[in-house]
Amino acid sequence: MPEALLLIFFLIIFIFLTSTLKVFKMNGLPFWSAPLLLLVKFSAGMGLAWIYSNYYGDRSTADVFKLFDDSKHMYAAFDQHPADYFKMLFGFSSDAPYYDRYYNQMNHWFPSFDVNQGLYYDTRTLIRINAFFRLFSMGYYSVHVLLFSFLALWGSMLTWRVFSRGSTFWFLQCWHGLQVCSKKAW
């Protein structure tokens, strides 16, 4: 019950924002197109979570759950040691062995390969984002899906705005758009 209430609360806020903020308005489309896109993104995310929940048994290897589940260990520090939580969240002195008591409980904080081989390892960032979202989500996965859906829609709309405007600075807009897309991909 609390999950449903919290989800409805955030859904109302995000539908209001997507129907009123200028960044979500696109020429030629009705005002309800952005809220509809948000609902489609959210539904797809929840559908993917349903597939992983019902057809794949191990949450620790499921892409949609593993970083969410690891964020629980970082967030646990918020109650007992808030300073530890914020240091880990923002990366201040978070490499000290003292924090290993949190990191060792996580399955995906330490890479299973040598990061010096040139591979980019971004799971720590996603664990931190999920740990931050837990401040608002009370640990409910559906709320995280909605928050990520909203941010993804916002990024998509900003990317669309970069490429849809006719401008004399088209080269700079294309360069910025490529930067935005590459950051979204990673």
Number of C-alpha atoms within 10 A of each C-alpha: 6 9 15 12 10 17 21 13 12 17 20 13 11 19 17 12 16 24 18 15 9 9 16 20 18 15 7 6 9 10 15 14 15 23 22 14 15 22 18 13 19 22 16 14 19 17 12 12 18 12 11 17 15 8 8 11 10 11 15 16 13 14 11 18 16 18 26 24 20 25 27 18 19 26 27 16 17 15 10 10 11 13 12 21 24 19 14 22 21 13 13 11 12 17 12 8 9 11 17 12 11 20 20 12 13 20 15 19 19 14 12 8 9 10 11 7 7 7 9 9 14 11 17 19 15 14 25 23 18 26 28 18 21 21 11 14 20 13 19 17 21 19 24 22 20 23 21 18 22 23 13 15 19 17 16 16 16 16 19 14 17 20 14 12 11 10 11 8 9 13 10 12 19 14 12 15 18 14 13 16 14 10 9 11 7 9
